[in-house]
Amino acid sequence: MRAPIRAVTLDLDGLDADAVEASCFAVGAYSVVLTDRRDDAILEPKPGEIRLWPATRLQALFPADAVTEDTLVALTASIGCSRTALQVEEIADRVWEREWLKDFKPLRFGTNLWICPSHATVDAQDAIVVALDPGLAFGTGTHPTTRLCLEFLDQRHAGGRLVAGGQATSTRVVDYGCGSGVLAIAALKLWPQAHALVHDIDPQALTATHDNALDNGVVDRIETFAAAATLASRVTAQGEADLVLANILSGPLCELAPILGQLLAPGGELVLAGLLDEQADEVITAYAPMLALQRWRSLDGWSCLVGRKAQ
């Protein structure tokens, strides 16, 4: 059995996270984790930007023999908090780099589409599986907005081919704001003839998308673009998309209306998510000059809008 370790927990309450983290490492912490203690939402950060929750909790793991009363007093002096602010508990050591994955289990979206972590398997008949571990980029299927998009893709797949106009040898998909790439990869698994073009302003997301596409055997059918203009040029050269997915936020969705509309082929479908139910009308209005969006489904206060461009 491994030696026990001790966890020291502190609610930051206005303390500087970087300074507290540095103080913990200075007195021998193995690792430091920041979590949300109130389930507050955080808007997607810009590249290189780190945003914390309004109520952030820090937990540092130490070797058990390193957490003495003298160590805790020195830590509070360095941090600038009272000794009573620190909660200390002894816990059994585990393989921490994998421990956080234990509660992430295969998830089914609709009838046949599954998201499955690397430590699990899916045995369901006719399952179409996207292999995906949670990472730094947004999109594992646990958030209602991602779930709505995945369930739409599964339902659309059950209805037949995803081709905007007439007969086609391939299907073109654009995932705008791809995060982990889960939506584009799911589309590629559902439609083996499809090719996806994805864009995100976060380089970390593009790296995650590439790695996840590699794990799912679809890396040769997906292109990543750091610049939206480059993606638009490629779409112009290859032909507009049969399906455009954008799971972002309502404000950016409204601003992007002209761009996303131009990426979509006549007869193609636009799927928008990342907006609250009360924001749907504003987004619908923003796209009205190009196509009529409908409320496809709502889940836990979040809406998914779908519309087809006129041929």
Number of C-alpha atoms within 10 A of each C-alpha: 6 8 11 14 20 20 22 21 19 20 18 18 11 9 14 10 17 9 11 21 19 14 18 25 16 11 15 15 21 13 14 18 11 18 14 16 13 11 11 12 10 11 10 15 12 10 12 9 8 8 11 15 16 16 15 20 19 19 21 21 24 22 16 17 10 15 20 10 10 9 14 19 15 15 21 18 13 15 19 11 15 12 14 9 13 18 12 17 11 15 13 11 15 13 8 9 7 9 9 10 14 10 7 17 16 19 18 21 18 16 14 18 24 24 25 21 21 15 14 11 13 16 7 11 7 9 13 18 24 27 22 25 17 16 13 10 20 19 22 23 24 12 14 18 25 21 22 27 29 24 20 19 23 22 16 13 17 13 9 9 15 23 21 22 12 6 8 12 7 15 20 26 29 29 25 25 21 29 30 28 31 27 30 30 32 24 27 25 18 22 16 12 16 22 22 25 22 25 27 22 18 19 17 17 25 24 16 20 28 21 16 21 26 14 14 17 15 20 19 11 16 21 18 22 18 15 11 16 12 13 20 20 12 16 19 13 9 10 14 22 29 25 24 26 24 22 24 20 19 18 13 12 23 16 13 15 18 14 13 21 20 15 24 24 24 17 18 24 25 25 22 29 25 25 23 17 16 11 15 22 13 14 22 22 14 18 20 12 11 16 18 16 24 15 15 15 15 17 14 10 11 19 24 27 23 22 21 21 18 12 9
